[in-house]
Amino acid sequence: MKNKDIPSRVMLEGLGIFHKTYRYLISAKVLDQLEEFEILPCCENLCRFLYNCTETPEQIKLLWRTVINNMGSNPESINVSYVRQIWNEFFQKR
């Protein structure tokens, strides 16, 4: 079977490109949903965490707003562990 006969997704998966592309598309989607914020997630894995732990754009915005408000003047120290902690606290209150 020639490469041109293989569906493009299978080719991309075989090269390990599909998952990378998918991660960046998720990141772009999250950044679009958070465009109203002055401070945005700085890395792809943080965007993926926001996307995977929430169900709606409103939840993403609420979580991100909470993270920013809790960080104060030190937004460069926002990481997945910190966001996970905020997320867990948020659900424990409910």
Secondary structure, DSSP 8 states (H G I E B T S, - for coil): --GGGS-HHHHHHHHTHHHHHHHHHHHHHHHHHTTT-SS---SHHHHHHHHHH-SSHHHHHHHHHHHHHHHTT-GGG--HHHHHHHHHHHHHH-
